Amino acid sequence: MKKISVVILNWNGRQLLEEFLPSVVAFSRIEGAEVVVADNCSTDDSISFVRENYPAVRLICLPENYGYADGYNKSLAQVEAEYVVLLNSDVEVTEGWLEPIISFLDENPDVAGLQPKLLAQKNKHCFEYAGAAGGFIDKYGYPFCRGRIFDNLEEDGGQYDQPIDVFWATGACLAVRLKDYFEAGGLDASFFAHMEEIDLCWRLNARGKRLMCLPQSVVYHVGGATLSETSPHKTYLNFRNNLLMLYKNLPDNALGGVLRMRRFLDLLAALQMLLLGKRANAQAVLKAQKDFKKIKPDYKAARNQNLAKTIVHTIPTIYNKSLLWNFYAKGRKVFSSLRFR
């Protein structure tokens, strides 16, 4: 069994592999480590590119495109390692990035998963949107990061270089104990993509596991390489999956109030998009609310299971206030200005 497997899920990403796989291969040559490319039934020449240029990289060829979530579930089922890293194909890693991850997980058995410091590959002095220095959510389910609140990205000046407990670790580079991953049920395949790692991390938190950001490991992420930030489909998945995540994980005493407030806030978000000329994105938000209401009963069993396995009822890494109110009304636009309790 390997100590750690770095698993890159690929779908028609030959150009990304050509650009970023070299750093992963070069800086992951340590004892007990392997690099795996799991291909989601690409129709480009991704597989032949890897075979011809990186024969030491293990290939897992899936028979169809299962999306991000189930693509990883099916790929990790074919991996034998103590730890795995779910690594996006548009991530540039740095020398020595794996060693602190392995050491930290070895020394902290209560930590189920962690992420490195995530910086922007196109502006390496700035935190990257998808994970920055560790992820959190507010009481209404809005994700944010140490180093990024909404679209406000901070420059990295070493202000977040201390390891810290987080609510979620980014799926762009998520190191996790394989045993904990599958015991928590893996990524929700029905999400297809977006919010699935936060949903998984919520389950891990609720079951007494810890998630961390370890800034001693640094990687650079392009972001938006599969779907652009303005994609209506991405908007739809983010809003729908966020609502499903809340339904699956919130306790009974909070669920009704949060979903009512989210219905109002999502309508405001759609109105704002419409006023900005983003009609398709506004329609995507409304469709997400409509579809959530329709499919919510299908998630009743998952909700019951999550609540039955919950042993931590007050998760300290949830920001138990409104992020929107603090950001827009109080002007708290950086993580260090927020007061959690």
C-alpha positions as CSV (number, residue, x, y, z in Angstrom):
1,M,0.0,0.0,0.0
2,K,1.2,3.5,-0.8
3,K,1.7,6.1,1.8
4,I,0.0,8.8,-0.4
5,S,-1.5,8.9,-3.8
6,V,-1.9,12.2,-5.7
7,V,-4.9,11.7,-7.9
8,I,-5.7,14.2,-10.7
9,L,-9.1,13.9,-12.2
10,N,-9.0,14.7,-15.9
11,W,-11.6,15.3,-18.6
12,N,-10.4,16.6,-21.9
13,G,-7.6,18.4,-20.2
14,R,-4.6,17.6,-22.3
15,Q,-3.4,21.2,-22.4
16,L,-3.7,21.5,-18.6
17,L,-1.8,18.2,-18.1
18,E,0.9,19.4,-20.4
19,E,1.3,22.6,-18.4
20,F,0.9,21.4,-14.8
21,L,1.6,17.6,-14.7
22,P,5.4,18.3,-14.9
23,S,5.5,20.1,-11.5
24,V,3.4,17.4,-9.9
25,V,5.7,14.6,-11.1
26,A,8.9,16.5,-10.4
27,F,7.9,17.4,-6.8
28,S,6.1,14.3,-5.8
29,R,9.1,11.9,-6.1
30,I,9.3,10.8,-2.5
31,E,9.2,7.4,-1.0
32,G,5.7,5.9,-0.8
33,A,4.1,8.4,-3.1
34,E,2.5,7.9,-6.5
35,V,0.9,10.2,-9.1
36,V,-2.3,9.0,-10.6
37,V,-4.3,10.5,-13.5
38,A,-7.9,9.4,-13.4
39,D,-9.5,10.1,-16.7
40,N,-13.3,10.8,-16.9
41,C,-13.7,9.3,-20.4
42,S,-11.9,12.1,-22.3
43,T,-12.4,12.4,-26.0
44,D,-9.1,14.3,-26.6
45,D,-5.6,12.8,-26.5
46,S,-5.2,13.1,-22.7
47,I,-4.6,9.4,-22.2
48,S,-2.1,9.0,-25.0
49,F,-0.3,12.1,-23.9
50,V,0.2,10.7,-20.4
51,R,1.2,7.2,-21.6
52,E,3.8,8.6,-24.0
53,N,5.3,11.3,-21.8
54,Y,4.8,10.1,-18.3
55,P,5.0,6.3,-18.2
56,A,5.6,6.3,-14.4
57,V,2.2,8.0,-13.8
58,R,-0.5,5.5,-13.2
59,L,-3.6,5.8,-15.4
60,I,-7.2,5.0,-14.3
61,C,-9.5,5.1,-17.3
62,L,-13.2,5.5,-16.4
63,P,-15.8,4.2,-18.9
64,E,-17.8,7.5,-18.9
65,N,-17.7,11.0,-17.6
66,Y,-19.0,10.8,-14.0
67,G,-18.3,14.4,-13.1
68,Y,-16.0,15.6,-10.4
69,A,-17.8,14.0,-7.4
70,D,-18.4,10.4,-8.6
71,G,-15.3,10.5,-10.8
72,Y,-13.3,10.8,-7.7
73,N,-15.4,8.2,-5.8
74,K,-14.9,5.6,-8.5
75,S,-11.2,6.5,-9.0
76,L,-10.3,6.4,-5.3
77,A,-12.0,3.0,-5.0
78,Q,-9.1,1.8,-7.2
79,V,-6.4,3.4,-5.1
80,E,-4.6,1.7,-2.2
81,A,-3.0,4.3,0.0
82,E,-3.2,5.7,3.5
83,Y,-3.7,9.2,2.3
84,V,-4.9,10.6,-1.0
85,V,-4.7,14.1,-2.5
86,L,-7.5,15.2,-4.7
87,L,-5.7,17.5,-7.0
88,N,-7.2,19.7,-9.8
89,S,-5.5,19.4,-13.2
90,D,-4.9,23.2,-13.2
91,V,-2.7,23.2,-10.0
92,E,1.0,23.9,-10.0
93,V,2.7,22.4,-6.9
94,T,5.9,23.5,-5.4
95,E,9.1,21.7,-4.2
96,G,8.5,20.1,-0.8
97,W,4.7,20.4,-0.9
98,L,4.0,16.8,0.1
99,E,6.3,16.3,3.0
100,P,4.6,18.6,5.5
101,I,1.2,17.2,4.5
102,I,2.3,13.6,5.3
103,S,4.1,14.6,8.5
104,F,1.1,16.6,9.8
105,L,-1.4,13.7,9.1
106,D,1.0,11.2,10.7
107,E,1.3,13.3,13.8
108,N,-2.4,14.3,14.1
109,P,-4.6,11.2,13.8
110,D,-7.8,13.2,14.6
111,V,-7.3,15.3,11.5
112,A,-9.2,13.7,8.6
113,G,-8.1,16.1,5.9
114,L,-6.2,19.3,5.1
115,Q,-5.4,21.7,2.4
116,P,-2.2,23.7,1.6
117,K,-2.1,27.4,1.1
118,L,-3.7,28.1,-2.2
119,L,-2.4,31.0,-4.2
120,A,-3.3,32.3,-7.7
121,Q,-1.2,30.8,-10.4
122,K,-1.6,33.9,-12.5
123,N,-0.8,36.3,-9.6
124,K,1.3,34.4,-7.2
125,H,1.3,37.1,-4.5
126,C,-2.5,36.8,-4.2
127,F,-4.8,34.2,-2.6
128,E,-6.8,32.1,-5.0
129,Y,-10.6,32.1,-4.8
130,A,-11.3,28.4,-4.5
131,G,-9.6,27.8,-1.1
132,A,-7.1,30.5,-0.2
133,A,-5.9,29.7,3.4
134,G,-8.8,27.5,4.5
135,G,-12.6,27.5,4.0
136,F,-15.5,28.4,6.3
137,I,-19.3,29.0,5.9
138,D,-21.7,31.4,7.6
139,K,-25.0,30.5,9.2
140,Y,-26.8,30.7,5.8
141,G,-24.4,28.5,4.0
142,Y,-22.3,31.1,2.2
143,P,-18.7,29.8,1.8
144,F,-15.7,32.1,2.3
145,C,-12.0,31.6,3.0
146,R,-9.2,32.9,5.1
147,G,-7.9,35.3,2.5
148,R,-11.1,35.6,0.4
149,I,-14.6,36.9,1.2
150,F,-17.0,36.8,-1.7
151,D,-14.9,38.3,-4.6
152,N,-12.5,40.2,-2.3
153,L,-9.1,38.5,-2.5
154,E,-6.3,39.5,-0.2
155,E,-2.6,39.6,-1.1
156,D,-0.5,37.0,0.8
157,G,1.7,38.8,3.2
158,G,2.2,35.9,5.6
159,Q,-0.8,37.0,7.6
160,Y,-2.4,33.5,7.5
161,D,0.7,31.3,7.8
162,Q,-0.4,29.6,11.0
163,P,-2.1,26.2,10.7
164,I,-5.7,26.5,11.6
165,D,-8.9,24.4,12.0
166,V,-11.2,25.1,9.1
167,F,-14.8,24.1,8.2
168,W,-13.8,22.9,4.7
169,A,-10.7,22.2,2.8
170,T,-10.7,23.0,-0.9
171,G,-11.4,20.3,-3.5
172,A,-8.7,21.9,-5.7
173,C,-6.1,20.3,-3.4
174,L,-7.6,18.2,-0.7
175,A,-5.4,15.7,1.2
176,V,-7.6,13.2,3.1
177,R,-7.3,9.9,4.9
178,L,-8.8,7.4,2.5
179,K,-10.5,5.5,5.3
180,D,-12.2,8.6,6.6
181,Y,-13.2,9.6,3.0
182,F,-15.1,6.4,2.4
183,E,-16.5,6.1,6.0
184,A,-18.1,9.5,5.6
185,G,-19.6,8.4,2.3
186,G,-17.3,10.1,-0.1
187,L,-18.4,13.0,-2.4
188,D,-22.1,13.2,-3.2
189,A,-22.3,11.9,-6.8
190,S,-25.6,13.7,-7.3
191,F,-23.9,17.0,-7.0
192,F,-21.9,16.3,-10.1
193,A,-19.6,19.3,-9.4
194,H,-19.4,22.3,-7.0
195,M,-20.0,22.3,-3.2
196,E,-19.3,18.6,-3.0
197,E,-16.1,19.0,-0.9
198,I,-17.9,21.3,1.5
199,D,-20.7,18.8,1.9
200,L,-18.2,16.1,2.6
201,C,-16.3,18.3,5.1
202,W,-19.5,19.1,6.9
203,R,-20.1,15.3,7.5
204,L,-16.5,14.9,8.7
205,N,-16.9,17.8,11.1
206,A,-20.2,16.6,12.5
207,R,-18.7,13.1,13.1
208,G,-15.9,14.5,15.2
209,K,-13.1,14.8,12.6
210,R,-10.9,17.9,12.1
211,L,-10.1,19.7,8.9
212,M,-7.0,21.9,8.7
213,C,-5.2,24.4,6.5
214,L,-1.5,23.8,6.5
215,P,0.2,26.9,4.9
216,Q,3.6,25.3,5.2
217,S,2.6,23.5,1.9
218,V,2.0,25.9,-1.0
219,V,0.4,25.3,-4.4
220,Y,-0.8,27.6,-7.2
221,H,-4.3,27.2,-8.7
222,V,-5.6,28.6,-12.0
223,G,-9.3,28.2,-11.2
224,G,-12.2,28.3,-13.6
225,A,-10.4,26.1,-16.0
226,T,-13.4,23.8,-16.6
227,L,-16.3,26.2,-16.2
228,S,-15.8,30.0,-16.1
229,E,-17.0,32.1,-13.2
230,T,-19.7,33.6,-15.4
231,S,-21.1,30.3,-16.6
232,P,-24.9,30.0,-15.9
233,H,-24.4,26.2,-15.4
234,K,-21.8,26.9,-12.8
235,T,-24.2,29.4,-11.1
236,Y,-26.9,26.8,-11.1
237,L,-24.8,24.0,-9.6
238,N,-23.4,26.3,-6.9
239,F,-26.8,27.5,-5.8
240,R,-28.7,24.2,-6.1
241,N,-25.9,22.2,-4.4
242,N,-25.5,24.7,-1.6
243,L,-29.2,24.3,-0.8
244,L,-29.0,20.5,-0.9
245,M,-26.0,20.7,1.4
246,L,-27.9,22.8,3.9
247,Y,-30.8,20.4,3.8
248,K,-28.6,17.4,4.2
249,N,-26.7,18.7,7.2
250,L,-28.5,21.4,9.2
251,P,-30.2,20.3,12.5
252,D,-33.9,20.4,12.7
253,N,-34.0,23.6,14.9
254,A,-32.2,25.6,12.2
255,L,-33.3,24.2,8.9
256,G,-36.6,26.0,8.4
257,G,-35.4,29.4,9.2
258,V,-32.2,29.1,7.2
259,L,-34.1,27.9,4.1
260,R,-36.6,30.7,4.3
261,M,-33.9,33.3,4.6
262,R,-32.0,31.7,1.7
263,R,-35.1,31.8,-0.5
264,F,-35.2,35.5,0.1
265,L,-31.5,36.1,-0.4
266,D,-31.4,34.0,-3.5
267,L,-34.2,36.1,-5.0
268,L,-32.1,39.2,-4.2
269,A,-29.1,37.6,-5.9
270,A,-31.1,36.8,-9.0
271,L,-32.4,40.4,-9.1
272,Q,-28.9,41.8,-8.8
273,M,-27.7,39.6,-11.7
274,L,-30.7,40.7,-13.8
275,L,-29.8,44.4,-13.1
276,L,-26.2,43.7,-14.1
277,G,-27.4,42.2,-17.5
278,K,-26.7,38.6,-16.4
279,R,-30.1,37.3,-17.4
280,A,-29.0,33.7,-17.9
281,N,-27.3,33.6,-14.5
282,A,-30.4,35.1,-12.8
283,Q,-32.5,32.4,-14.4
284,A,-30.0,29.8,-13.2
285,V,-30.6,30.9,-9.6
286,L,-34.3,30.7,-9.9
287,K,-34.1,27.3,-11.5
288,A,-31.8,26.1,-8.7
289,Q,-34.5,27.1,-6.1
290,K,-37.2,25.4,-8.1
291,D,-35.3,22.2,-8.7
292,F,-34.2,22.1,-5.0
293,K,-37.8,22.1,-3.9
294,K,-38.6,19.4,-6.4
295,I,-35.8,17.0,-5.5
296,K,-35.5,17.7,-1.8
297,P,-37.6,14.6,-0.8
298,D,-35.0,12.4,-2.5
299,Y,-32.4,13.5,0.1
300,K,-34.5,12.7,3.1
301,A,-32.6,9.4,3.8
302,A,-29.2,11.1,3.5
303,R,-30.3,13.8,5.9
304,N,-31.6,11.3,8.4
305,Q,-28.3,9.3,8.2
306,N,-26.2,12.4,8.6
307,L,-28.2,13.6,11.7
308,A,-28.0,10.1,13.2
309,K,-24.2,10.0,12.9
310,T,-23.7,13.6,14.2
311,I,-21.8,13.7,17.5
312,V,-20.7,17.4,17.2
313,H,-23.8,19.6,17.3
314,T,-22.1,23.0,17.4
315,I,-19.3,23.1,14.9
316,P,-16.9,26.0,16.0
317,T,-15.7,26.6,12.4
318,I,-19.2,27.7,11.3
319,Y,-19.4,31.5,11.3
320,N,-22.7,31.8,13.3
321,K,-23.6,35.2,11.8
322,S,-24.5,36.6,8.4
323,L,-21.5,37.1,6.2
324,L,-23.6,39.3,3.9
325,W,-24.5,41.7,6.7
326,N,-20.9,41.9,8.0
327,F,-19.4,42.4,4.5
328,Y,-21.8,45.0,3.1
329,A,-23.3,46.7,6.2
330,K,-20.3,46.6,8.6
331,G,-17.5,46.7,6.0
332,R,-15.7,43.6,7.3
333,K,-14.1,42.6,4.0
334,V,-11.2,40.5,5.3
335,F,-11.2,37.3,7.3
336,S,-9.2,38.8,10.2
337,S,-12.0,41.4,10.8
338,L,-14.6,38.7,11.5
339,R,-15.5,37.6,15.0
340,F,-16.6,34.0,15.2
341,R,-18.1,33.8,18.7
